[in-house]
Amino acid sequence: MAHIGMRELRAALSTYLRRAQQGERVVVTIDGAPVAQLSPLVGDLSGVSLADLVARGTVVAPRRRGDWVPDDPLLLTSGARVDRALGQVRA
């Protein structure tokens, strides 16, 4: 089992994810105190849906119904004031 700091995890994330994938448990620390762990997934999660996770209480159901449709992009010109652009978006 490896103990690594958050800074080291950020610098070599792919390395530690591969180690976890191979079965090693990696404990992440902040200021020397353990706060999280990376480990391999147990079981087959291919058939798990969002509805299953909500039913188990693992996640909270989304409040928005239907498909998400992004807003039209905000076109800004060079030198545009950000506060005015935000005012347009929030209006």
ROKOLLO-245670 format. One line per field, with one value per residue (C-alpha): residue in one letter; x, y, z. Coordinates in Angstrom, 1 decimal. Layout:
<atoms>
doba <- (A ...)
u <- (X ...)
v <- (Y ...)
w <- (Z ...)
</atoms>
This chain:
<atoms>
doba <- (M A H I G M R E L R A A L S T Y L R R A Q Q G E R V V V T I D G A P V A Q L S P L V G D L S G V S L A D L V A R G T V V A P R R R G D W V P D D P L L L T S G A R V D R A L G Q V R A)
u <- (0.0 1.4 0.9 1.2 0.7 -1.9 0.8 2.5 -0.8 -1.5 1.9 1.7 -2.1 -2.0 0.8 -1.2 -4.4 -2.6 -1.2 -4.7 -6.0 -3.4 -4.8 -2.7 -4.3 -3.0 -3.8 -3.8 -2.7 -2.9 -0.4 0.4 -3.2 -5.0 -8.0 -8.8 -7.8 -7.5 -8.3 -9.6 -13.3 -14.9 -17.5 -19.0 -20.5 -21.4 -25.1 -25.5 -27.6 -28.3 -31.7 -30.0 -27.7 -30.6 -32.5 -29.6 -29.1 -25.6 -26.4 -29.1 -31.4 -31.0 -33.5 -33.7 -35.9 -35.4 -32.3 -29.9 -29.8 -27.0 -27.7 -26.6 -23.0 -22.3 -20.4 -18.0 -15.8 -12.3 -12.3 -15.8 -16.5 -17.0 -19.5 -21.8 -21.5 -22.4 -25.4 -26.6 -26.3 -28.0 -30.9)
v <- (0.0 3.4 6.6 9.7 13.4 15.3 17.3 14.0 12.5 15.5 15.2 11.5 10.7 8.3 6.3 5.9 5.1 2.3 1.0 1.0 -0.8 -3.5 -4.1 -1.9 0.4 3.9 6.2 10.0 12.3 16.0 17.3 13.7 12.8 10.2 11.6 9.3 6.1 4.7 1.1 -1.3 -1.4 -4.6 -6.4 -5.7 -2.2 -2.3 -2.9 -0.2 2.8 6.1 4.9 1.9 4.3 6.6 3.6 2.5 6.0 6.2 9.4 12.0 12.2 15.2 18.0 18.9 16.7 16.1 16.5 19.4 21.9 24.4 28.1 29.9 31.0 34.5 36.4 39.0 41.4 42.4 44.8 43.9 44.5 41.3 42.9 43.9 40.4 38.8 41.2 39.9 36.3 36.8 39.0)
w <- (0.0 -1.0 0.8 -1.4 -0.9 -2.9 -4.8 -5.9 -6.9 -9.2 -10.7 -11.5 -11.5 -14.4 -12.7 -9.5 -11.3 -13.2 -9.8 -8.4 -11.5 -11.0 -7.5 -5.3 -2.7 -2.8 0.1 -0.6 2.2 3.0 5.4 6.3 7.2 5.1 3.3 0.4 -1.3 -4.8 -5.2 -7.9 -8.5 -7.1 -9.2 -12.6 -12.8 -16.5 -15.8 -13.1 -14.2 -12.6 -11.5 -9.7 -7.9 -6.8 -5.6 -3.4 -2.1 -3.5 -5.4 -5.3 -8.4 -10.6 -10.0 -13.7 -15.9 -19.6 -21.7 -21.0 -23.7 -23.6 -24.0 -27.2 -27.0 -25.8 -28.5 -27.1 -29.0 -28.1 -25.2 -24.1 -20.4 -18.4 -16.0 -18.9 -20.4 -17.1 -16.9 -20.3 -19.2 -15.9 -17.4)
</atoms>
